[in-house]
Amino acid sequence: MTRKKVAIVCPTHRDARELKRLDYAQSIDLIWYGDDVSEHLEEFEPLRFLEDAARDLFDKNLSGIISTDDYPGSILGSILAQEFHFLGPRPEVVIACQHKYRSRILQRQVVPDSTPLFSLIGPEASGFVDGEIELPFPFFIKPVKSFFSILARTVSCEEDVLDSLNRARNHWEVFVPPLAKLTKQYGDFSMRADCFIAEEILVGSQVTVEGYVENGCATILGVVDSVMFPGTFCFQRFEYPSRLSELVQERMGDTAARLMKEIGFNNSLFNIEMMYDSSRDKISIIEINPRMSSQFADLYEKVDGVNSYEIQLKLALGTPVSYSRRNGKYAVAASFVLRTFADQRITRVPGNKEIKIVEERFPDARIELFGAPGDMLSDLFQDGVSYRYGVINLGGMNWGELTTFFKECEKTLTFTFEG
């Protein structure tokens, strides 16, 4: 029997790690194409990349193309899949989801009760430019296109808005051009991306609802809780399964499924960040991500028994997906973020011996360590507010046990800093 081939466009370190461990992937020939271009966007030409990829992959006898990269990989992967007549979401839908203002318009059309008030702020002035809504201060602003919460903040006055506009100049010059070019060529709307979106401030419990659409039918994998460092918007850990009530989770899932089906998203994974305000019993959408959450892939495997990378491959190949919950080795799982709020120089990172100790103690752990001795934490890719230097994913039989496991890992994996 001929082995199927799948191209992984703009592969990430998590792609390599998870697909190497995944039994299902061993029956597939994986073709790695490109790299994580988000690390060098200032020199990236997306249209040239697509032209080169179409030529280079033409004679590979592929059966599917995927990308788990947020930006611009998810857009590039959808374009190439369409050009090769493979299964996957339509490029114009992925682009619309990536453009936060266009995405809000679609949300308001489909699920208005879950869409917060929003407006557009242009790059040259602090005034609202869409003329639809004028939000009172304070409100939340973020770039129309960004990631890692870069330049996202609460603003209390016009001076705060002007300050954000000034801070965004380099971001718009480096980060936004690929989206602008891809939108012009493959999008079904015409909107500039060098803007901010202003939104009413949301409060409550933040979560990520992840699911997939297969041949027009949406299925929800689960709901992951986002736990913040107190008094901040910075993630401390992500917990699965959610501690919200089953009823609230079902409502969130229904909202996500209806939205993604109505906007035409198909044959791929998605995740939607949401907020639940218990005081008003209200669910609000934070944003749509038209891709799988690679950071959570093994959380589903730990608790439910299926890694979401397997689902993504099956969707790309047209293989029917079967998913049921709570069939994993663990009752709970979490992705813990190693983070500090002071910019410091790294003087020591955990060595191979320490990492091996943790991996032998916790064979299903995932360990990501960022930076090297001599690096300033600010030299790494950060959100501009805090400084992340590692991620540890673990499973356990209860939350108390999981916390104990994390503390043990944290104690073993020794970092030191100065300054």
C-alpha positions in Angstrom: 0.0 0.0 0.0 1.4 3.4 -1.0 2.2 5.7 1.9 0.5 9.0 1.8 2.5 12.2 1.9 1.7 15.4 3.8 3.6 18.7 3.6 4.0 20.6 6.8 4.3 24.3 5.8 6.3 26.7 8.0 7.0 23.9 10.5 7.5 24.8 14.2 9.5 23.1 16.9 6.2 21.6 18.3 5.4 20.1 14.9 8.7 18.2 15.0 8.3 17.1 18.6 4.7 16.0 18.5 4.7 14.3 15.1 7.8 12.4 16.0 5.9 10.9 19.0 2.6 10.3 17.2 1.9 6.7 16.2 -0.5 7.8 13.5 2.2 10.0 11.8 4.5 7.0 11.4 2.4 5.7 8.6 2.7 9.0 6.7 5.6 10.5 4.9 6.0 14.1 6.2 7.5 16.7 3.9 8.9 19.6 5.9 8.7 22.8 3.8 10.0 26.2 4.9 10.7 27.3 8.4 9.0 29.4 11.2 9.0 32.6 9.2 7.4 34.5 12.1 10.9 34.8 13.4 12.1 36.8 10.3 9.0 38.6 8.9 10.9 41.7 8.0 12.5 39.9 5.1 9.7 37.6 4.2 7.9 37.8 0.8 4.8 35.7 1.0 3.9 35.7 -2.7 7.4 34.6 -3.6 7.2 31.9 -0.9 3.9 30.6 -2.4 5.4 30.6 -5.9 8.4 28.7 -4.8 6.4 26.2 -2.7 4.0 25.4 -5.5 7.0 24.6 -7.8 9.0 22.7 -5.2 6.0 20.6 -4.0 4.5 19.9 -7.4 6.2 16.6 -8.0 6.1 15.3 -4.4 2.9 13.2 -4.9 1.3 14.9 -1.9 -2.0 13.9 -0.4 -2.4 16.9 1.9 -0.9 20.2 3.1 -1.2 21.6 6.6 0.3 24.3 8.8 -0.1 24.8 12.5 1.8 28.1 12.6 -0.3 31.0 13.6 1.0 33.6 11.2 1.6 33.6 8.4 1.8 29.8 8.2 -2.0 29.1 8.6 -2.7 31.4 5.6 0.1 30.1 3.4 -1.0 26.5 4.2 -4.6 27.1 3.3 -3.6 28.8 0.0 -1.3 25.9 -1.0 -3.9 23.3 -0.1 -6.5 25.1 -2.3 -4.0 25.4 -5.2 -3.3 21.6 -5.0 -7.0 20.9 -4.6 -6.5 19.3 -1.1 -8.9 19.5 1.8 -8.6 22.5 4.1 -10.1 25.8 5.0 -10.6 28.4 2.3 -7.9 31.0 2.3 -10.3 33.9 2.4 -11.9 32.5 5.6 -8.5 32.1 7.3 -7.5 35.6 6.3 -10.7 37.0 7.6 -10.2 35.3 10.9 -6.6 36.6 11.1 -7.7 40.2 10.5 -9.2 41.0 13.9 -11.5 43.8 12.7 -12.9 41.8 9.8 -13.3 38.8 12.2 -15.3 41.0 14.6 -17.7 42.0 11.8 -18.3 38.3 11.0 -18.8 37.5 14.6 -21.3 40.3 15.0 -23.3 38.9 12.0 -23.4 35.4 13.3 -23.3 35.5 17.1 -24.1 39.2 18.0 -24.8 38.3 21.7 -21.3 37.0 22.1 -19.5 39.8 20.3 -18.3 42.8 22.4 -18.7 46.3 21.2 -15.8 47.3 19.0 -14.5 50.0 16.7 -11.4 50.7 14.5 -8.7 53.2 15.3 -6.7 54.4 12.3 -2.9 54.7 12.2 -2.7 58.5 11.8 -5.0 59.8 14.5 -6.6 58.7 17.7 -10.1 59.1 16.4 -12.4 56.2 15.5 -12.5 55.7 11.7 -15.3 53.3 11.1 -18.0 55.7 12.5 -20.1 52.8 13.9 -19.4 52.9 17.6 -17.7 55.3 19.9 -16.5 53.6 23.0 -16.2 55.4 26.3 -12.8 55.3 28.1 -11.5 53.0 29.4 -11.4 50.4 26.7 -9.1 47.7 25.4 -7.0 48.1 22.2 -4.9 45.7 20.2 -3.4 45.7 16.7 -5.7 44.4 13.9 -2.9 41.8 13.4 -0.5 40.6 16.1 0.2 37.6 18.4 1.5 37.0 21.9 -0.7 39.9 23.0 1.9 42.3 21.6 0.8 46.0 22.0 -2.5 44.9 23.6 -3.5 47.0 26.6 -6.2 48.9 28.4 -6.3 52.7 27.6 -7.9 55.3 29.8 -7.5 58.5 27.8 -6.6 59.8 24.3 -2.9 60.2 25.3 -2.8 56.4 26.0 -4.1 55.8 22.5 -1.6 58.1 20.9 1.2 56.4 22.8 0.1 53.0 21.5 -0.1 54.4 18.0 3.5 55.6 18.3 4.7 52.3 19.8 3.1 50.4 16.9 5.1 52.0 14.0 7.7 49.3 13.8 5.1 46.6 14.3 3.2 47.8 11.3 6.3 48.1 9.2 7.5 44.6 9.9 4.6 42.4 11.0 1.7 43.6 8.9 3.0 43.7 5.3 2.6 39.9 4.7 -1.0 40.0 5.8 -1.7 43.1 3.6 -0.2 41.4 0.5 -2.0 38.1 1.1 -5.3 39.9 1.8 -5.1 41.8 -1.5 -4.3 38.6 -3.4 -6.5 36.1 -1.7 -8.9 37.8 0.6 -12.6 38.6 -0.1 -12.5 42.0 1.6 -10.5 45.2 1.4 -9.3 46.6 4.7 -6.0 47.9 5.8 -4.3 46.1 8.7 -2.0 48.8 10.1 -4.7 49.8 12.6 -5.9 49.1 16.1 -9.2 47.6 17.1 -10.9 49.1 20.2 -13.1 46.9 22.2 -15.1 47.1 25.4 -13.3 45.6 28.3 -14.2 42.0 29.1 -14.1 40.5 32.6 -14.5 37.0 33.9 -12.9 33.6 33.3 -10.9 33.3 30.1 -10.8 30.0 28.2 -9.9 28.5 24.9 -12.6 26.5 23.1 -11.0 24.2 20.5 -12.7 22.1 17.9 -12.7 21.1 14.2 -15.0 21.3 11.2 -15.1 18.1 9.1 -17.1 18.3 5.9 -19.3 21.1 7.3 -19.9 19.4 10.7 -18.3 21.0 13.7 -17.1 19.1 16.7 -15.7 20.6 20.0 -12.7 18.9 21.5 -12.8 20.7 24.8 -12.4 23.9 26.8 -9.1 24.9 28.4 -9.0 27.4 31.2 -6.5 30.3 31.1 -5.1 31.2 34.5 -3.4 34.6 34.7 -0.8 35.9 37.0 -2.8 38.0 39.5 -3.5 41.5 38.3 -2.2 40.9 34.8 -3.2 39.7 31.4 -0.1 37.3 31.4 -0.7 33.6 31.3 0.5 31.6 34.3 -0.9 28.2 33.1 -3.5 26.6 31.0 -5.7 23.9 32.6 -7.6 21.1 30.9 -10.4 20.2 31.4 -12.1 23.5 32.3 -13.5 24.0 35.7 -16.5 25.9 34.4 -19.9 24.3 34.6 -20.8 21.8 31.9 -23.7 24.0 30.9 -21.5 27.0 30.3 -19.0 24.9 28.4 -21.8 23.5 26.2 -23.0 27.0 25.5 -19.5 28.1 24.5 -19.1 25.0 22.3 -22.4 25.7 20.6 -21.4 29.3 20.0 -18.0 28.3 18.5 -19.5 25.6 16.3 -22.2 27.8 14.9 -19.8 30.6 14.2 -17.2 28.5 12.4 -19.8 26.8 10.3 -21.5 30.0 9.3 -18.3 31.8 8.2 -17.4 28.8 6.0 -14.5 27.4 7.9 -14.0 23.7 7.0 -11.8 20.6 7.2 -9.4 21.9 9.9 -9.0 22.6 13.6 -9.7 26.0 15.1 -9.6 27.5 18.6 -11.5 30.5 19.9 -10.6 32.4 23.0 -13.7 33.3 25.1 -14.6 35.0 28.3 -17.3 34.0 30.8 -18.7 36.7 33.1 -20.6 34.8 35.8 -22.1 38.0 37.2 -24.0 38.5 34.0 -24.0 34.9 32.8 -22.5 36.2 29.6 -20.2 34.5 27.1 -18.0 36.8 24.9 -15.6 36.0 22.2 -12.1 37.4 22.5 -10.8 36.2 19.2 -10.8 33.4 16.6 -7.6 31.5 15.7 -8.1 29.6 12.5 -5.7 26.8 13.4 -5.0 24.2 16.1 -3.4 25.2 19.4 -0.2 23.3 19.2 0.6 24.1 22.9 -2.5 22.2 23.9 -2.1 19.2 21.6 -0.7 16.8 24.3 -3.1 18.1 26.9 -5.9 16.4 24.9 -3.8 13.3 24.5 -3.2 13.1 28.3 -6.8 13.5 29.3 -8.8 12.3 26.2 -6.4 9.9 24.6 -6.0 11.7 21.2 -3.4 14.2 20.2 -4.9 17.0 18.2 -2.1 16.6 15.6 -3.6 13.3 14.7 -6.9 15.0 14.1 -5.3 17.7 11.9 -3.6 15.0 9.7 -6.8 13.1 9.3 -8.7 16.2 8.3 -6.1 17.0 5.7 -6.2 13.5 4.3 -10.0 13.1 4.4 -9.8 10.3 6.9 -12.9 10.2 9.2 -12.1 11.6 12.7 -13.4 9.7 15.7 -13.1 11.6 19.0 -14.4 10.9 22.5 -13.4 12.4 25.8 -11.8 11.1 29.0 -10.0 8.1 27.5 -6.5 9.3 28.4 -4.0 8.2 31.1 -4.7 11.3 33.3 -7.7 13.1 34.7 -6.2 16.6 34.3 -3.4 18.3 32.5 -1.9 21.7 32.3 0.6 23.8 30.4 2.7 25.8 32.9 4.5 28.9 31.8 7.8 29.9 33.3 7.7 33.7 33.4 9.1 36.7 35.2 8.2 40.4 35.2 11.8 41.8 35.3 14.1 41.9 32.3 17.2 40.0 33.3 20.2 38.3 31.7 20.2 34.5 31.7 23.3 33.1 33.4 22.3 29.5 33.5 19.8 27.2 31.8 19.0 23.6 32.7 21.4 21.1 31.3 20.7 17.8 29.5 21.1 15.8 32.8 18.4 17.9 34.5 16.1 17.6 31.6 16.6 13.8 31.4 15.8 13.5 35.2 12.4 15.2 34.5 11.7 13.2 31.4 12.4 9.9 33.2 10.3 11.0 36.2 7.4 12.2 33.9 7.7 10.4 30.5 4.7 12.3 29.1 6.0 15.7 30.0 6.7 18.3 27.3 9.6 20.7 28.2 10.3 23.9 26.2 13.2 26.1 27.4 13.9 29.5 25.8 17.2 31.4 25.6 20.8 30.7 26.4 23.3 32.0 28.9 24.2 35.5 28.0 20.8 36.3 26.5 18.7 39.1 27.9 15.1 37.9 28.4 14.0 40.9 26.3 16.1 39.5 23.4 13.6 36.6 23.2 10.2 36.9 21.6 8.0 38.4 24.4 4.7 40.1 24.9 6.3 43.5 25.9 5.0 43.2 29.5 6.5 40.0 30.9 9.3 37.6 30.1 8.7 34.0 29.3 11.6 31.5 29.5 9.9 28.1 29.4 6.8 25.9 29.2 6.2 22.6 30.9 3.2 20.4 30.1 2.2 17.7 32.6 -0.6 15.3 33.4 -1.9 14.2 36.8 -4.8 12.5 38.5 -6.0 15.6 40.2 -5.1 19.3 40.4 -3.2 19.0 43.7 -1.0 16.2 42.3 -0.4 18.3 39.1 0.8 21.3 41.1 3.1 19.1 43.1 4.6 17.6 39.9 5.1 21.1 38.4 6.9 22.3 41.6 9.2 19.2 41.4 10.0 20.0 37.7 10.6 23.7 38.5 13.0 22.8 41.3 14.9 20.3 39.1 15.2 22.6 36.0 17.4 25.3 37.4 17.6 28.7 35.7 19.6 31.6 37.1 19.5 35.3 36.2 21.2 38.5 36.9 20.5 42.2 36.6 
